[in-house]
Amino acid sequence: GLVLRILSCLLLFVLGCGASAPYVTEAPPVDALPTALHSTVLVTEGGGLCSGVIVQQVILTAAHCISVDGQGIQVAFFDPTMPENVGKLQDAVVAKLDRDQDLAVLLLASGDLPIGISLAPSNLDWGRPVVSIGHPLGLYFTITTGVVSNPSRWLKGRHVLQISSPTTFGNSGGPVFNGYGELVGINSFMLAQQDFSGDYTPTNHLGMAVHLDEIRRFLKQ
């Protein structure tokens, strides 16, 4: 009887029935994407273009998207009835900044924010799927997918989530979601490689997002 029970447990383990995984292994369900899209924000200042996300009734974005004076910031939300799905621009103000971890909170100068998304209850593990939404090179509300390449890394003094989906101009500050449409990171930067002429070329599949631990800490301050 004991041998049979041990063999049964081993079989369940091999089949994956005995393991508990907090996150799905496939792409996010389609019904999670509308909320993710509507929580993604276009952030612009002085002609520059970045992304952001609505969480805990504020707009969270990357600090490097905000200039020193933080004046003239405008945001727009997802609107499928408008050209390029971009709603009208609205004025926003900076509530707080953390340049060290590359995070910033924006508030609307007037009016209410759309419904946002939730923070993930726990961090992602190696190889888990992620989805990023942003405005790379002005291609508004672009969805890209990837996986967690490293769940916790320190680079340039920053705690980051390394992902295989690209981070490029316009994507900075945008959300990284898990398989349930919950926030697990904020796109921050991509590593670049220097060639013999001294020019830098962004490397593919080496995207870095602000780690969920840092997001939680920042929002609690």
Backbone bond lengths (Angstrom), bond angles and torsions (degrees), N, CA, C in turn:
res aa  C-N    CA-C-N  psi(-1)  N-CA   C-N-CA  omega(-1)  CA-C   N-CA-C  phi
1 G - - - 1.457 - - 1.520 111.38 -
2 L 1.352 116.81 -41.67 1.461 120.28 -179.75 1.518 111.11 -64.65
3 V 1.347 116.38 -43.99 1.464 120.42 179.49 1.519 110.24 -61.43
4 L 1.339 117.27 -41.66 1.466 121.06 -179.67 1.517 110.99 -63.68
5 R 1.354 116.43 -40.46 1.472 119.33 179.30 1.527 110.98 -65.77
6 I 1.341 117.29 -39.38 1.466 120.89 178.95 1.518 110.65 -64.33
7 L 1.347 115.96 -43.40 1.474 119.60 178.87 1.516 110.71 -64.06
8 S 1.335 117.84 -37.50 1.462 121.25 178.88 1.521 111.04 -64.70
9 C 1.333 116.48 -41.72 1.470 120.64 178.81 1.520 110.78 -64.71
10 L 1.336 116.36 -41.62 1.455 119.53 178.57 1.509 111.18 -62.79
11 L 1.340 117.27 -40.38 1.456 120.67 179.22 1.517 110.87 -64.09
12 L 1.337 116.90 -42.51 1.465 120.27 177.77 1.510 111.28 -62.56
13 F 1.341 117.12 -38.75 1.464 120.55 179.05 1.513 111.15 -64.25
14 V 1.328 117.44 -44.66 1.460 121.38 -179.30 1.519 110.94 -63.09
15 L 1.337 116.14 -39.65 1.462 120.34 -179.36 1.519 112.27 -76.28
16 G 1.342 116.99 -9.70 1.464 120.09 178.68 1.504 113.70 87.17
17 C 1.358 117.00 3.70 1.454 119.54 -177.28 1.525 111.49 -74.93
18 G 1.326 116.18 -24.89 1.448 118.61 -177.00 1.510 113.47 -89.96
19 A 1.334 117.25 -6.98 1.464 120.18 -177.95 1.513 109.75 -97.15
20 S 1.312 116.39 142.28 1.461 120.54 177.15 1.509 108.63 -109.97
21 A 1.325 116.20 121.89 1.461 121.23 -179.86 1.517 108.89 -114.29
22 P 1.338 118.41 125.50 1.463 119.98 -177.03 1.515 113.04 -73.28
23 Y 1.328 118.69 -12.72 1.451 121.12 -177.55 1.521 110.43 -131.56
24 V 1.331 115.21 146.24 1.448 120.23 178.33 1.520 109.78 -69.00
25 T 1.328 116.50 156.89 1.454 120.52 -177.73 1.510 112.05 -99.98
26 E 1.326 117.65 -5.60 1.451 119.69 178.61 1.526 110.13 -100.22
27 A 1.336 115.79 -178.01 1.460 120.46 178.83 1.526 109.89 -64.68
28 P 1.344 118.11 157.40 1.458 120.75 -179.51 1.522 111.30 -58.89
29 P 1.328 118.08 145.12 1.454 120.44 178.20 1.515 111.02 -61.87
30 V 1.319 115.51 146.64 1.462 120.45 -175.95 1.522 111.17 -59.17
31 D 1.336 117.81 -34.86 1.458 119.58 -176.74 1.522 112.94 -71.20
32 A 1.344 118.05 -10.55 1.459 120.76 175.76 1.521 111.58 -85.59
33 L 1.320 118.00 -19.61 1.461 121.11 -175.03 1.531 113.94 -69.73
34 P 1.354 120.73 -39.75 1.471 118.27 178.33 1.517 113.54 -55.93
35 T 1.337 117.27 -44.22 1.462 119.86 178.42 1.525 110.81 -64.22
36 A 1.328 116.37 -40.97 1.461 120.13 178.45 1.521 111.16 -62.07
37 L 1.321 116.97 -43.79 1.468 120.90 179.33 1.527 111.10 -63.15
38 H 1.323 116.83 -46.12 1.463 119.94 -177.11 1.528 112.61 -70.65
39 S 1.316 117.14 -17.27 1.461 119.61 177.05 1.525 112.43 -90.93
40 T 1.334 117.12 -10.88 1.464 121.38 179.43 1.520 109.96 -81.33
41 V 1.322 116.22 140.22 1.468 122.30 -172.32 1.519 110.17 -122.10
42 L 1.325 116.03 144.14 1.467 121.80 168.49 1.522 107.23 -92.13
43 V 1.321 117.43 128.81 1.463 123.05 -179.15 1.525 108.41 -120.88
44 T 1.320 116.61 126.84 1.460 119.97 179.87 1.529 110.31 -136.36
45 E 1.330 114.96 144.46 1.467 121.41 177.24 1.516 108.39 -151.31
46 G 1.319 116.99 120.05 1.457 121.06 177.74 1.518 114.22 58.68
47 G 1.298 117.21 33.41 1.459 120.52 179.34 1.512 114.50 91.52
48 G 1.348 116.61 -14.40 1.459 120.22 177.48 1.516 110.71 -77.24
49 L 1.326 116.38 154.79 1.461 121.12 -176.12 1.523 110.03 -127.55
50 C 1.321 115.98 129.30 1.458 122.64 176.27 1.518 109.10 -141.10
51 S 1.313 114.56 -177.73 1.457 121.48 179.03 1.524 109.08 -122.87
52 G 1.315 115.56 170.52 1.447 121.65 177.08 1.514 108.98 -160.87
53 V 1.333 115.86 -179.18 1.460 120.00 -179.72 1.522 109.06 -149.19
54 I 1.318 115.66 146.03 1.460 121.43 177.80 1.524 108.99 -89.31
55 V 1.321 116.15 121.20 1.459 121.61 178.32 1.524 107.98 -149.67
56 Q 1.325 116.87 135.68 1.465 122.53 179.91 1.528 111.50 54.10
57 Q 1.337 116.09 39.54 1.465 124.41 173.66 1.533 113.55 64.85
58 V 1.340 116.14 25.22 1.465 121.65 172.81 1.527 108.26 -137.32
59 I 1.333 116.09 168.56 1.461 121.52 173.77 1.514 107.90 -100.38
60 L 1.317 115.76 120.90 1.457 121.82 179.18 1.522 108.70 -103.23
61 T 1.327 116.42 132.77 1.456 120.86 -179.96 1.534 108.82 -147.25
62 A 1.329 116.46 -174.31 1.464 121.02 178.81 1.526 110.05 -88.58
63 A 1.320 116.80 139.27 1.465 121.06 -178.33 1.521 111.66 -64.46
64 H 1.334 118.01 -31.47 1.464 118.58 -177.81 1.527 112.12 -70.65
65 C 1.334 116.91 -8.75 1.472 120.52 174.51 1.522 111.98 -79.24
66 I 1.332 116.59 -12.10 1.461 121.92 -175.04 1.522 109.30 -108.12
67 S 1.334 116.65 130.57 1.460 120.96 179.07 1.518 110.48 -73.15
68 V 1.326 115.79 175.38 1.464 120.83 -177.75 1.520 111.23 -61.08
69 D 1.341 117.50 -42.97 1.465 119.14 -178.11 1.526 112.48 -84.79
70 G 1.330 117.50 -20.58 1.457 120.95 176.53 1.516 114.18 62.27
71 Q 1.324 116.33 32.77 1.463 120.95 -178.56 1.534 110.69 -101.40
72 G 1.324 115.29 151.45 1.462 120.24 175.06 1.518 114.72 74.64
73 I 1.324 117.48 25.73 1.457 120.96 179.21 1.525 109.79 -79.77
74 Q 1.316 115.71 134.12 1.456 121.30 175.14 1.527 109.39 -131.88
75 V 1.324 115.07 151.65 1.459 120.77 179.57 1.526 109.24 -132.33
76 A 1.324 115.22 157.11 1.465 121.36 175.44 1.522 107.84 -141.60
77 F 1.320 115.57 150.76 1.458 121.35 -176.98 1.521 110.53 -112.62
78 F 1.315 115.06 164.39 1.461 121.92 179.93 1.530 110.00 -64.84
79 D 1.338 115.39 127.79 1.469 121.13 178.87 1.530 108.15 -143.18
80 P 1.333 118.08 100.92 1.470 120.99 -176.04 1.514 114.35 -65.55
81 T 1.345 117.29 -10.38 1.468 119.59 179.13 1.522 112.06 -87.67
82 M 1.317 117.90 -8.12 1.457 121.92 -176.11 1.529 110.59 -105.50
83 P 1.348 116.91 156.60 1.472 119.97 176.02 1.526 111.01 -56.76
84 E 1.313 116.81 137.65 1.467 123.39 -178.57 1.522 112.76 60.62
85 N 1.332 116.81 12.87 1.473 123.00 178.34 1.531 113.25 63.72
86 V 1.333 116.80 20.31 1.461 121.61 -177.25 1.521 109.83 -102.22
87 G 1.328 116.36 121.64 1.451 121.31 176.85 1.527 111.61 -75.50
88 K 1.312 115.97 -178.35 1.467 120.36 -177.48 1.522 110.51 -68.27
89 L 1.325 115.35 147.35 1.462 121.11 177.58 1.526 110.51 -73.09
90 Q 1.326 115.06 138.70 1.456 121.36 178.92 1.528 109.32 -130.88
91 D 1.318 116.45 146.06 1.456 121.30 -179.72 1.531 110.63 -70.71
92 A 1.326 114.83 143.43 1.469 121.13 178.11 1.513 109.42 -137.25
93 V 1.319 115.65 158.70 1.466 121.70 -179.91 1.526 109.12 -127.85
94 V 1.327 115.36 154.58 1.457 121.29 178.99 1.525 109.41 -82.52
95 A 1.340 116.40 127.29 1.460 121.01 177.29 1.522 110.91 -94.76
96 K 1.336 118.01 -40.55 1.467 121.20 176.38 1.520 109.46 -163.46
97 L 1.344 114.18 158.51 1.464 122.20 -176.20 1.520 110.57 -136.54
98 D 1.325 115.11 147.59 1.465 121.48 168.77 1.522 106.37 -134.94
99 R 1.340 115.96 95.25 1.465 120.15 -177.48 1.532 111.33 -67.68
100 D 1.332 116.66 -29.96 1.461 119.75 -177.79 1.522 111.93 -64.62
101 Q 1.327 117.09 -43.56 1.464 120.86 -179.90 1.527 112.44 -101.91
102 D 1.340 117.08 4.98 1.468 123.07 173.35 1.526 112.50 62.91
103 L 1.329 115.64 52.55 1.460 120.50 178.01 1.524 110.32 -131.51
104 A 1.325 115.70 146.45 1.461 121.19 177.43 1.519 109.22 -146.51
105 V 1.323 115.43 147.27 1.460 122.16 174.88 1.521 108.85 -113.38
106 L 1.334 115.47 130.53 1.458 122.38 176.86 1.530 109.28 -115.39
107 L 1.317 114.94 150.27 1.454 121.88 173.70 1.523 108.92 -127.28
108 L 1.324 116.77 147.10 1.455 119.51 174.28 1.523 109.63 -66.12
109 A 1.342 115.67 140.72 1.458 119.30 176.72 1.522 110.17 -65.02
110 S 1.325 116.77 -31.37 1.466 122.13 175.37 1.521 108.56 -157.18
111 G 1.320 115.65 154.28 1.456 119.63 179.05 1.514 112.77 94.14
112 D 1.317 115.47 175.23 1.458 122.47 -176.42 1.521 111.06 -107.30
113 L 1.322 114.75 150.85 1.459 120.68 177.08 1.525 110.49 -83.53
114 P 1.330 116.78 150.30 1.465 119.86 170.51 1.525 110.02 -64.12
115 I 1.313 115.69 171.04 1.461 120.62 177.70 1.524 109.63 -65.46
116 G 1.316 116.19 134.48 1.458 120.93 -178.70 1.518 112.65 -100.03
117 I 1.317 115.79 -166.72 1.453 121.67 179.48 1.529 109.91 -113.30
118 S 1.314 115.80 172.76 1.459 121.46 -177.35 1.524 110.95 -100.02
119 L 1.322 114.99 155.06 1.456 119.60 169.46 1.525 109.00 -73.30
120 A 1.313 116.19 144.23 1.458 119.94 176.17 1.521 109.35 -64.46
121 P 1.341 118.29 145.05 1.465 120.32 -178.93 1.515 113.57 -71.27
122 S 1.339 117.81 -21.20 1.463 120.75 179.67 1.515 109.49 -152.44
123 N 1.331 115.97 166.63 1.455 121.26 -177.17 1.529 111.23 -76.12
124 L 1.314 115.49 156.84 1.453 121.02 177.95 1.523 111.19 -82.18
125 D 1.331 115.04 156.50 1.455 121.16 178.99 1.529 109.13 -102.32
126 W 1.326 115.20 175.73 1.459 121.74 179.93 1.530 111.19 -55.59
127 G 1.334 116.41 136.63 1.454 121.71 171.78 1.510 116.04 78.27
128 R 1.328 118.28 -0.06 1.458 120.09 -179.88 1.528 110.43 -71.83
129 P 1.332 117.86 146.34 1.469 120.26 -179.01 1.518 112.26 -73.35
130 V 1.320 116.55 145.07 1.462 122.68 175.45 1.522 109.41 -135.12
131 V 1.321 115.29 156.75 1.462 122.36 176.97 1.529 108.10 -129.94
132 S 1.319 116.31 132.54 1.465 121.82 175.53 1.520 108.97 -113.03
133 I 1.324 115.87 144.07 1.468 121.40 174.80 1.523 107.70 -128.29
134 G 1.324 116.18 132.85 1.459 120.83 179.87 1.506 111.09 -169.91
135 H 1.335 114.87 -158.07 1.466 120.81 -173.31 1.530 110.18 -130.78
136 P 1.334 118.51 58.74 1.468 120.54 -176.47 1.522 111.94 -61.61
137 L 1.344 115.10 126.01 1.469 122.17 178.92 1.523 112.08 53.33
138 G 1.338 117.02 31.97 1.454 121.12 177.62 1.511 114.73 80.77
139 L 1.319 118.39 9.35 1.467 121.97 175.28 1.532 107.22 -88.94
140 Y 1.326 114.21 92.05 1.459 120.81 -167.93 1.526 112.71 -63.57
141 F 1.335 113.97 140.37 1.461 123.66 175.20 1.523 111.88 52.09
142 T 1.325 114.08 53.50 1.462 121.91 176.18 1.528 109.74 -89.79
143 I 1.329 115.39 133.78 1.458 121.50 178.36 1.525 109.24 -102.76
144 T 1.325 116.65 128.96 1.460 121.81 174.36 1.525 108.49 -127.14
145 T 1.318 115.59 151.74 1.460 120.34 -178.42 1.520 110.35 -121.26
146 G 1.308 115.73 159.24 1.454 121.31 177.57 1.514 109.77 -170.53
147 V 1.318 115.34 -162.33 1.460 121.23 177.54 1.525 109.06 -134.03
148 V 1.316 115.36 165.41 1.462 121.00 174.36 1.524 108.35 -75.78
149 S 1.328 116.43 114.02 1.462 120.83 178.44 1.523 111.60 -83.46
150 N 1.323 116.15 -34.46 1.466 121.95 175.25 1.528 106.84 -153.29
151 P 1.330 117.73 121.92 1.467 119.84 -173.25 1.525 115.14 -74.47
152 S 1.330 118.12 -15.30 1.463 119.61 -178.99 1.518 109.61 -158.54
153 R 1.328 115.54 110.31 1.462 120.55 -177.82 1.533 108.84 -138.99
154 W 1.343 115.34 148.85 1.462 120.38 175.36 1.527 108.63 -110.86
155 L 1.338 116.35 121.13 1.460 122.79 178.67 1.520 108.72 -136.53
156 K 1.310 116.83 133.39 1.466 121.91 178.72 1.529 110.91 54.34
157 G 1.332 116.52 33.83 1.452 120.83 179.90 1.513 114.38 75.77
158 R 1.327 116.85 11.32 1.461 120.57 -177.82 1.520 110.50 -116.44
159 H 1.320 114.48 142.26 1.461 121.93 176.63 1.526 107.53 -87.32
160 V 1.327 117.80 116.26 1.465 120.84 -172.07 1.522 112.07 -129.83
161 L 1.308 113.66 157.92 1.454 124.36 168.54 1.523 106.73 -101.11
162 Q 1.326 117.48 118.32 1.464 120.43 179.89 1.517 109.47 -88.22
163 I 1.339 115.90 126.57 1.460 121.29 -177.31 1.523 110.16 -129.10
164 S 1.320 116.47 158.82 1.464 120.42 -177.82 1.522 112.75 -87.73
165 S 1.336 118.34 -12.64 1.465 119.92 176.89 1.523 109.03 -77.65
166 P 1.337 117.60 143.69 1.465 120.70 -172.12 1.525 113.33 -74.73
167 T 1.319 114.93 149.66 1.460 122.52 170.87 1.522 107.20 -116.92
168 T 1.318 117.19 116.30 1.452 120.70 -177.15 1.523 109.75 -134.02
169 F 1.323 117.39 178.83 1.460 121.74 -177.65 1.530 110.07 -56.05
170 G 1.330 115.67 125.38 1.462 120.94 -178.02 1.512 112.88 101.28
171 N 1.335 116.95 -21.81 1.465 121.62 178.22 1.518 112.13 -89.13
172 S 1.323 116.60 -21.08 1.465 120.21 -177.43 1.526 111.21 -56.10
173 G 1.318 115.64 137.68 1.455 120.54 179.38 1.507 113.90 86.57
174 G 1.323 116.79 -8.07 1.455 120.67 -177.56 1.516 112.65 -81.87
175 P 1.326 116.08 163.62 1.459 120.57 -174.38 1.522 113.77 -80.83
176 V 1.329 114.31 149.90 1.462 123.14 168.17 1.529 106.15 -116.26
177 F 1.329 116.05 122.68 1.461 121.63 -175.58 1.520 111.23 -107.94
178 N 1.329 115.63 154.00 1.456 120.70 170.96 1.535 109.45 -90.73
179 G 1.323 116.54 -170.36 1.457 120.96 -176.42 1.510 115.26 -69.18
180 Y 1.339 117.25 -7.77 1.456 120.69 177.57 1.525 112.06 -108.14
181 G 1.315 117.41 8.91 1.456 120.35 -178.75 1.513 113.23 75.61
182 E 1.337 117.41 23.08 1.464 121.90 178.31 1.525 109.66 -100.71
183 L 1.318 116.30 149.42 1.457 121.42 -175.65 1.531 111.18 -74.09
184 V 1.337 116.14 127.70 1.471 120.97 176.85 1.527 112.40 -122.84
185 G 1.340 117.96 -6.81 1.462 119.99 -179.87 1.520 111.52 -174.47
186 I 1.329 114.46 165.80 1.472 122.50 174.86 1.523 107.66 -122.23
187 N 1.336 116.57 121.21 1.464 120.33 -178.79 1.519 110.62 -56.71
188 S 1.335 116.29 131.09 1.458 120.69 -174.04 1.525 113.03 -122.88
189 F 1.333 117.36 -57.28 1.458 118.80 -177.66 1.520 110.28 -158.37
190 M 1.333 115.22 167.78 1.459 122.55 174.70 1.518 108.20 -126.36
191 L 1.301 116.47 141.55 1.452 119.87 178.03 1.528 110.29 -67.35
192 A 1.330 115.68 146.17 1.461 121.60 179.68 1.525 109.16 -122.07
193 Q 1.314 115.04 152.19 1.458 121.83 -179.05 1.525 109.53 -114.32
194 Q 1.331 116.80 133.00 1.455 121.35 -178.83 1.526 109.92 -91.65
195 D 1.353 115.42 130.79 1.460 118.89 178.86 1.533 110.21 -94.29
196 F 1.332 117.03 -175.02 1.461 121.39 -175.33 1.526 112.42 -66.12
197 S 1.315 117.39 -24.09 1.472 120.54 -179.70 1.524 112.31 -84.21
198 G 1.334 115.97 -5.86 1.455 119.57 -179.86 1.513 113.64 94.14
199 D 1.350 117.41 -3.94 1.451 120.73 178.49 1.527 110.29 -79.30
200 Y 1.331 114.65 151.13 1.458 120.43 179.40 1.526 110.14 -106.22
201 T 1.309 116.67 133.60 1.454 122.85 177.72 1.525 108.82 -120.65
202 P 1.347 117.34 124.27 1.466 118.80 178.40 1.523 111.39 -58.93
203 T 1.313 116.18 139.37 1.458 120.92 179.03 1.526 109.73 -89.16
204 N 1.314 116.91 140.68 1.457 120.91 179.19 1.528 110.37 -75.49
205 H 1.313 114.85 147.32 1.466 122.39 171.46 1.531 113.66 65.43
206 L 1.329 117.20 23.34 1.461 120.76 175.29 1.526 108.94 -127.19
207 G 1.322 115.77 59.13 1.453 121.40 178.79 1.515 111.56 -85.69
208 M 1.333 115.71 145.48 1.462 121.71 180.00 1.529 109.21 -123.66
209 A 1.323 114.94 127.76 1.465 121.24 178.67 1.525 109.12 -118.21
210 V 1.321 115.96 146.47 1.470 120.03 175.83 1.525 108.13 -58.79
211 H 1.318 116.17 132.00 1.458 122.39 -174.58 1.530 111.56 -68.01
212 L 1.323 115.18 147.17 1.463 121.15 -179.71 1.529 111.88 -57.84
213 D 1.319 118.25 -35.97 1.461 120.90 178.15 1.524 111.49 -59.65
214 E 1.342 115.74 -40.20 1.468 120.08 179.98 1.524 111.04 -71.47
215 I 1.324 117.21 -34.75 1.468 121.29 177.55 1.520 109.84 -64.12
216 R 1.330 116.92 -45.96 1.457 120.66 178.68 1.538 110.90 -59.61
217 R 1.341 115.26 -46.54 1.461 119.67 -179.20 1.515 110.84 -60.57
218 F 1.328 116.85 -44.64 1.459 122.12 -176.72 1.530 111.41 -64.38
219 L 1.318 116.69 -44.31 1.466 119.71 -177.94 1.526 112.63 -69.87
220 K 1.321 117.13 -23.52 1.460 120.93 178.93 1.515 112.83 -81.40
221 Q 1.326 117.19 -19.39 1.476 120.41 -176.42 1.529 110.91 -63.78
